[in-house]
Amino acid sequence: MAQRRYGFGLVTSFFCISGCIALISLSGCAEAYQNYTVGGSLGWYDNQEKPEVDYQKWASAKNFSLGDFLIFNTDTNHSVVQTYNLTTYKLCDYEDAREKDTILWSSSDPSNTATHAVTVPVPLVKEGPNYFFSSDYDGEQCQNGQHFMINVTHGQGLPESLKDPSDQSPGPVSPDSGDDSVPDTVVPSSFNNPQEQSADDNEPSGSVALTAWGDKFLNGLLLMVLGTTLQTLMI
């Protein structure tokens, strides 16, 4: 009977430890900034070139937060435009966009026949609606499916490398305000772009700190359970 009692205690301890490990792992994942490859393996192209693309459908399955990156895998015949202006987005028009609410991350030269692949990382630095499109060929690529919108939440906020040096982060503009413009967004030129990471690569600082705390807690818990178990067996 005593052996059964010890066995039950060991099993209980095992499940307690396993539960703690799972909780710590989940917490670490929740804290990490994310990189999202736009369109997955299809990349960033219009549906004349890749008929199967549906960027809005791709975006609807994701949760985007400040500090995340969008990775655009495309070529020099397609551009990457980010805007906070709904009118600019609907018109697929970069040329007439307001300077303060639209960013051209990657331009193209349609007359250049030497097309080559490019990867364009775009940080999400402002909450609220963010719109993306390609403005090439007078907006034809945008009209042919190369566009999408996302809603960016606060999440854990911007990492230090993406914060405005003035430490004044502009807020989202209400669509009912009647003003399509938004305050300046300054992205420091020295920020570090996160690279595509596997599960084994280094996590961002917030996740690392939480995981380190979890490791210490887990080690202490293991020692405590082990000591209690040995003490019980010796009785």
C-alpha positions as CSV (number, residue, x, y, z in Angstrom):
1,M,0.0,0.0,0.0
2,A,2.9,2.3,0.8
3,Q,4.4,1.8,-2.6
4,R,1.1,2.8,-4.3
5,R,1.0,5.9,-2.1
6,Y,4.5,7.0,-3.2
7,G,3.7,6.2,-6.9
8,F,0.6,8.4,-6.8
9,G,2.6,11.3,-5.3
10,L,5.3,11.0,-8.0
11,V,2.7,11.0,-10.7
12,T,1.0,14.1,-9.2
13,S,4.3,15.9,-9.0
14,F,5.1,15.0,-12.6
15,F,1.8,16.5,-13.8
16,C,2.3,19.6,-11.7
17,I,5.7,20.2,-13.2
18,S,4.5,19.5,-16.7
19,G,1.7,22.1,-16.2
20,C,4.1,24.7,-15.1
21,I,6.4,24.1,-18.1
22,A,3.4,24.4,-20.4
23,L,2.3,27.7,-18.8
24,I,5.7,29.2,-19.0
25,S,6.1,28.2,-22.6
26,L,2.8,29.7,-23.6
27,S,3.5,32.9,-21.7
28,G,6.8,33.3,-23.5
29,C,5.2,32.9,-26.9
30,A,2.5,35.4,-26.1
31,E,5.1,38.1,-25.3
32,A,7.2,37.7,-28.5
33,Y,7.0,40.2,-31.4
34,Q,6.0,38.5,-34.7
35,N,7.2,38.5,-38.3
36,Y,4.5,37.9,-40.8
37,T,5.4,37.0,-44.4
38,V,2.8,38.7,-46.5
39,G,0.9,36.1,-48.6
40,G,3.0,33.3,-47.3
41,S,4.8,31.3,-50.0
42,L,3.0,33.3,-52.7
43,G,4.8,36.5,-51.9
44,W,3.6,40.0,-52.8
45,Y,2.3,40.1,-56.4
46,D,-0.9,41.1,-58.3
47,N,-3.4,38.4,-59.4
48,Q,-2.4,38.9,-63.0
49,E,0.9,37.3,-62.1
50,K,-0.4,35.0,-59.4
51,P,-4.2,34.5,-59.7
52,E,-4.5,32.6,-56.4
53,V,-3.4,35.6,-54.2
54,D,-6.0,36.9,-51.7
55,Y,-4.2,39.2,-49.3
56,Q,-7.2,40.3,-47.3
57,K,-8.1,36.7,-46.6
58,W,-4.5,36.1,-45.5
59,A,-4.6,39.1,-43.2
60,S,-7.9,38.3,-41.7
61,A,-6.4,35.2,-40.0
62,K,-3.7,37.2,-38.2
63,N,-3.5,39.3,-35.1
64,F,-1.2,42.3,-35.6
65,S,0.4,44.4,-32.9
66,L,2.8,47.3,-32.5
67,G,6.4,46.1,-33.0
68,D,5.5,43.3,-35.4
69,F,7.0,43.3,-38.9
70,L,5.4,42.5,-42.2
71,I,7.9,40.9,-44.6
72,F,7.1,41.5,-48.3
73,N,8.8,39.0,-50.7
74,T,8.4,40.5,-54.1
75,D,10.5,41.9,-57.0
76,T,11.5,45.2,-58.4
77,N,8.5,45.3,-60.7
78,H,6.1,45.7,-57.7
79,S,6.1,48.4,-55.0
80,V,5.2,48.4,-51.3
81,V,3.1,51.4,-50.1
82,Q,1.8,51.8,-46.6
83,T,-0.8,54.4,-45.8
84,Y,-3.0,55.5,-42.9
85,N,-5.3,57.3,-45.4
86,L,-8.4,55.4,-46.5
87,T,-8.9,57.6,-49.5
88,T,-5.4,57.0,-50.8
89,Y,-5.9,53.3,-50.3
90,K,-9.2,53.2,-52.2
91,L,-7.8,55.2,-55.1
92,C,-4.6,53.0,-55.2
93,D,-2.8,56.3,-55.7
94,Y,0.6,57.0,-54.2
95,E,1.5,60.0,-56.4
96,D,-1.2,62.2,-55.0
97,A,-0.9,60.9,-51.4
98,R,-0.2,63.2,-48.5
99,E,3.4,63.1,-47.4
100,K,2.6,62.7,-43.7
101,D,0.3,59.7,-43.9
102,T,1.9,57.5,-46.7
103,I,5.2,55.7,-46.9
104,L,6.8,54.2,-50.0
105,W,8.9,51.3,-48.7
106,S,9.9,49.9,-52.0
107,S,9.5,51.6,-55.4
108,S,9.9,50.1,-58.9
109,D,10.8,51.1,-62.4
110,P,8.4,49.5,-64.8
111,S,10.7,50.4,-67.7
112,N,13.5,48.3,-66.2
113,T,13.6,44.9,-67.7
114,A,16.2,43.6,-65.3
115,T,13.7,42.5,-62.6
116,H,15.1,40.8,-59.5
117,A,13.8,39.6,-56.2
118,V,13.6,41.8,-53.1
119,T,12.6,41.4,-49.5
120,V,11.1,44.5,-47.8
121,P,10.6,44.5,-44.0
122,V,7.9,46.9,-42.8
123,P,7.5,47.7,-39.0
124,L,4.1,48.3,-37.6
125,V,4.5,51.5,-35.6
126,K,1.0,52.9,-35.4
127,E,-2.2,51.6,-33.9
128,G,-5.4,51.4,-35.8
129,P,-6.0,50.8,-39.5
130,N,-2.9,50.3,-41.7
131,Y,-3.4,50.0,-45.5
132,F,-1.0,48.4,-48.0
133,F,-0.9,48.3,-51.8
134,S,1.3,48.4,-54.9
135,S,0.8,51.6,-56.8
136,D,2.7,50.6,-60.0
137,Y,1.2,51.0,-63.5
138,D,-1.1,53.9,-62.3
139,G,-2.6,51.6,-59.6
140,E,-3.3,48.7,-61.9
141,Q,-1.5,46.2,-59.7
142,C,-3.5,47.4,-56.6
143,Q,-6.8,47.1,-58.6
144,N,-5.7,43.6,-59.5
145,G,-5.6,42.3,-56.0
146,Q,-2.3,43.6,-54.6
147,H,-3.7,45.4,-51.6
148,F,-5.0,44.7,-48.1
149,M,-5.8,46.4,-44.8
150,I,-5.1,45.4,-41.2
151,N,-5.9,46.6,-37.7
152,V,-2.9,47.1,-35.5
153,T,-3.5,46.7,-31.7
154,H,-1.3,48.0,-28.9
155,G,-0.1,44.6,-27.8
156,Q,3.0,45.1,-25.6
157,G,3.8,48.4,-27.3
158,L,6.8,49.4,-29.5
159,P,10.3,48.0,-28.7
160,E,12.9,50.7,-27.9
161,S,14.4,50.4,-31.4
162,L,11.2,51.5,-33.1
163,K,10.2,54.3,-30.8
164,D,10.2,57.9,-31.9
165,P,13.2,59.6,-30.2
166,S,10.8,62.3,-29.0
167,D,8.9,59.5,-27.2
168,Q,5.6,60.9,-28.5
169,S,3.8,58.0,-30.2
170,P,0.9,59.3,-32.4
171,G,-2.4,57.6,-31.8
172,P,-4.8,56.3,-34.5
173,V,-7.1,58.7,-36.3
174,S,-10.8,58.1,-36.0
175,P,-12.4,57.6,-39.4
176,D,-15.2,59.9,-38.3
177,S,-12.9,62.8,-37.6
178,G,-13.2,64.2,-41.1
179,D,-9.4,64.5,-41.4
180,D,-7.6,61.9,-43.4
181,S,-4.2,63.0,-42.3
182,V,-2.3,61.6,-39.3
183,P,0.7,62.9,-37.3
184,D,4.3,62.2,-38.4
185,T,5.6,58.8,-37.7
186,V,9.4,58.8,-37.2
187,V,11.1,55.4,-37.6
188,P,14.7,55.7,-36.4
189,S,17.2,54.8,-39.1
190,S,19.1,52.7,-36.6
191,F,16.3,50.3,-35.7
192,N,17.1,46.6,-35.9
193,N,14.9,44.6,-38.3
194,P,14.0,41.3,-36.8
195,Q,14.8,38.4,-39.2
196,E,12.7,35.4,-40.0
197,Q,13.1,33.2,-37.0
198,S,12.6,29.5,-36.3
199,A,11.3,28.3,-32.9
200,D,15.0,27.7,-31.9
201,D,16.2,31.2,-32.6
202,N,16.6,34.0,-30.0
203,E,13.3,35.5,-28.8
204,P,12.8,39.3,-28.4
205,S,13.9,40.8,-25.1
206,G,10.4,40.7,-23.4
207,S,10.0,37.1,-24.1
208,V,13.6,36.3,-23.0
209,A,13.1,38.1,-19.7
210,L,9.9,36.2,-19.0
211,T,11.4,32.9,-20.0
212,A,14.4,33.5,-17.8
213,W,12.1,34.2,-14.8
214,G,10.2,31.0,-15.6
215,D,13.4,28.9,-15.7
216,K,14.4,30.2,-12.2
217,F,10.9,29.4,-10.9
218,L,10.8,26.0,-12.5
219,N,14.3,25.1,-11.1
220,G,13.2,26.0,-7.6
221,L,9.9,24.1,-8.0
222,L,11.8,21.0,-9.2
223,L,14.2,21.1,-6.3
224,M,11.3,21.5,-3.8
225,V,9.3,18.6,-5.3
226,L,12.4,16.4,-5.5
227,G,13.3,17.2,-1.9
228,T,9.8,16.4,-0.7
229,T,9.7,13.2,-2.6
230,L,13.1,12.0,-1.3
231,Q,12.0,12.9,2.2
232,T,8.8,10.9,1.8
233,L,10.6,7.9,0.5
234,M,13.1,8.0,3.5
235,I,10.3,7.9,6.1
